[in-house]
Amino acid sequence: MNPLFTRLFKSTYRREPISGFIVILGVTDAVIGGVGGQISLFAIGLLVVLSGIVARRMQIRKLQAATMTRPARYRLAPSSSRQPLPLLVRKKYRR
């Protein structure tokens, strides 16, 4: 298998494993149906690919909507008036 295809498959599975699996399954069915001359398997494969792409688009839109509606919060630690902790040093290195 071409290294470019393996890299593409790995990146697809890492990002969104469910929709990636659906797309790869559909592509496999479409290739088998196209090479074997079985139009029904080819059509089913294309429908599965289309459903995987639609599922991925819906997930991306849902993530974008969630990030756009939620404002960013920046919380800083309160400044303390306490003195810093002493350094931990072994007794034999102390002067």
C-alpha positions in Angstrom: 0.0 0.0 0.0 1.2 3.5 -0.8 2.6 5.3 2.3 0.5 8.3 1.4 -2.7 6.2 1.8 -1.6 4.8 5.2 -0.8 8.3 6.4 -4.3 9.5 5.2 -6.0 6.5 6.9 -4.2 7.1 10.2 -5.0 10.8 10.3 -8.7 10.1 9.4 -9.0 7.6 12.3 -7.3 9.8 14.8 -9.5 12.9 14.1 -12.9 11.2 14.0 -12.8 7.4 14.2 -16.5 6.7 13.7 -17.1 8.8 10.6 -13.6 7.8 9.3 -14.5 4.2 9.6 -17.8 4.7 7.8 -16.1 6.6 4.9 -13.4 3.9 4.5 -15.9 1.1 4.6 -18.0 2.8 1.9 -15.0 3.4 -0.3 -14.1 -0.2 0.0 -17.6 -1.3 -1.0 -17.6 1.1 -3.9 -14.2 -0.1 -5.2 -15.3 -3.8 -4.9 -18.5 -3.0 -6.6 -16.8 -1.0 -9.4 -14.1 -3.6 -10.1 -16.5 -6.5 -9.9 -19.1 -4.9 -12.1 -21.8 -5.0 -9.4 -23.7 -1.8 -9.6 -25.8 -2.4 -6.4 -22.6 -2.8 -4.3 -21.1 0.3 -5.9 -24.3 2.3 -5.2 -24.4 1.1 -1.6 -20.7 2.0 -1.1 -21.4 5.6 -2.5 -24.3 6.0 -0.1 -22.2 4.9 2.8 -19.5 7.3 1.9 -22.0 10.1 1.6 -23.4 9.3 5.0 -20.0 9.3 6.6 -19.2 12.7 5.1 -22.5 14.1 6.3 -21.8 12.7 9.8 -18.3 14.3 9.8 -19.8 17.7 8.7 -22.4 17.6 11.4 -19.7 16.8 14.1 -17.5 19.7 12.8 -20.4 22.1 12.8 -21.4 21.1 16.3 -17.8 21.7 17.5 -17.7 25.1 15.8 -21.0 26.2 17.3 -19.8 25.1 20.8 -16.6 27.0 20.5 -18.2 30.1 19.1 -20.9 30.4 21.8 -18.7 29.8 24.8 -16.6 32.9 25.7 -13.0 32.5 26.7 -12.3 32.7 30.4 -9.0 33.7 31.8 -8.5 33.1 35.4 -5.3 34.2 37.1 -4.2 33.0 40.5 -4.7 35.5 43.2 -1.6 37.3 44.3 -0.6 36.3 47.7 1.2 38.4 50.3 2.9 35.3 51.8 6.6 34.9 51.5 7.9 32.3 49.1 8.9 28.9 50.3 12.5 28.3 51.3 14.7 26.2 49.0 15.2 22.6 49.9 18.9 21.9 50.3 20.6 19.0 52.0 22.3 19.7 55.4 25.8 18.9 54.2 25.5 21.5 51.4 24.4 24.3 53.8 26.9 26.8 55.0 
